[in-house]
């Protein structure tokens, strides 16, 4: 599924690397606030949903090759997190939806879930 479609479905606002939105496609979605879990389950073509607003979530995404992160339950993020996304090239977006609703919407759109460790 194209990232632009995912962001539209989640009513998400892009905060960093908007120029990549039309170029990226994803097959999997993972939802976690535990970055140690993300390190263990990451795979190519995976988008991350998280409630974490710190730069660490972006660093973790970058280390494992996750190209896009959507932060749930928010409409803004700390400037340090946005700058980290710009520096690493990770697309960063926010949505006011809960994690539960965001996961459900993407599951209904046929993105495959990543099961935890």
C-alpha positions as semicolon CSV with decimal commas, in nm:
position;residue;x (nm);y (nm);z (nm)
1;X;0,000;0,000;0,000
2;X;0,132;0,343;-0,087
3;X;0,236;0,563;0,203
4;X;0,011;0,840;0,074
5;X;-0,288;0,603;0,107
6;X;-0,184;0,498;0,457
7;X;-0,152;0,859;0,571
8;X;-0,487;0,945;0,418
9;X;-0,654;0,649;0,592
10;X;-0,504;0,758;0,925
11;X;-0,581;1,126;0,867
12;X;-0,215;1,185;0,943
13;X;-0,011;1,502;0,903
14;X;0,346;1,471;0,772
15;X;0,608;1,652;0,980
16;X;0,928;1,540;0,806
17;X;1,043;1,411;0,465
18;X;0,713;1,483;0,288
19;X;0,889;1,456;-0,048
20;X;0,911;1,075;-0,001
21;X;0,540;1,016;0,063
22;X;0,449;0,933;-0,297
23;X;0,755;0,712;-0,346
24;X;0,715;0,460;-0,063
25;X;0,503;0,146;-0,040
26;X;0,448;-0,084;0,257
27;X;0,333;-0,442;0,299
28;X;0,355;-0,471;0,679
29;X;0,255;-0,265;0,981
30;X;0,382;-0,294;1,336
31;X;0,259;-0,111;1,643
32;X;0,481;-0,080;1,947
33;X;0,603;0,159;2,212
34;X;0,889;-0,077;2,301
35;X;1,184;0,006;2,081
36;X;1,359;-0,317;2,189
37;X;1,067;-0,506;2,038
38;X;1,092;-0,301;1,718
39;X;1,458;-0,400;1,691
40;X;1,355;-0,767;1,710
41;X;1,058;-0,763;1,469
42;X;1,159;-0,513;1,202
43;X;1,154;-0,621;0,839
44;X;1,168;-0,455;0,499
45;X;0,848;-0,286;0,379
46;X;0,724;-0,221;0,735
47;X;0,570;0,099;0,868
48;X;0,580;0,166;1,242
49;X;0,295;0,301;1,453
50;X;0,400;0,422;1,797
51;X;0,296;0,651;2,077
52;X;0,655;0,752;2,152
53;X;0,742;1,111;2,074
54;X;1,115;1,100;2,145
55;X;1,402;1,103;1,894
56;X;1,482;0,746;2,008
57;X;1,187;0,611;1,810
58;X;1,331;0,767;1,494
59;X;1,682;0,643;1,571
60;X;1,548;0,291;1,615
61;X;1,354;0,311;1,288
62;X;1,665;0,429;1,106
63;X;1,885;0,152;1,251
64;X;1,651;-0,125;1,132
65;X;1,559;0,034;0,799
66;X;1,203;0,147;0,874
67;X;1,131;0,427;0,630
68;X;0,818;0,575;0,793
69;X;0,688;0,627;1,146
70;X;0,340;0,743;1,243
71;X;0,295;0,869;1,599
72;X;-0,057;0,811;1,730
73;X;-0,265;1,024;1,970
74;X;-0,077;1,343;1,878
75;X;-0,101;1,651;1,660
76;X;0,251;1,781;1,720
77;X;0,591;1,649;1,830
78;X;0,905;1,788;1,993
79;X;1,133;1,971;1,751
80;X;1,419;1,731;1,837
81;X;1,216;1,437;1,706
82;X;1,126;1,618;1,385
83;X;1,489;1,717;1,330
84;X;1,604;1,358;1,386
85;X;1,356;1,240;1,119
86;X;1,484;1,501;0,874
87;X;1,845;1,408;0,946
88;X;1,787;1,034;0,900
89;X;1,541;1,062;0,611
90;X;1,262;0,881;0,795
91;X;0,914;1,002;0,702
92;X;0,746;1,119;1,022
93;X;0,374;1,178;1,060
94;X;0,122;1,225;1,342
95;X;-0,240;1,128;1,380
96;X;-0,492;1,199;1,653
97;X;-0,626;0,843;1,620
98;X;-0,563;0,591;1,894
99;X;-0,326;0,304;1,832
100;X;-0,624;0,067;1,833
101;X;-0,815;0,256;1,564
102;X;-0,506;0,311;1,348
103;X;-0,416;-0,059;1,358
104;X;-0,771;-0,160;1,278
105;X;-0,794;0,071;0,980
106;X;-0,467;-0,055;0,832
107;X;-0,560;-0,418;0,898
108;X;-0,887;-0,361;0,714
109;X;-0,688;-0,218;0,422
110;X;-0,494;-0,547;0,398
111;X;-0,160;-0,443;0,551
112;X;-0,009;-0,751;0,714
113;X;0,055;-0,739;1,088
114;X;0,394;-0,816;1,238
115;X;0,362;-1,043;1,537
116;X;0,575;-0,963;1,841
117;X;0,857;-1,166;1,989
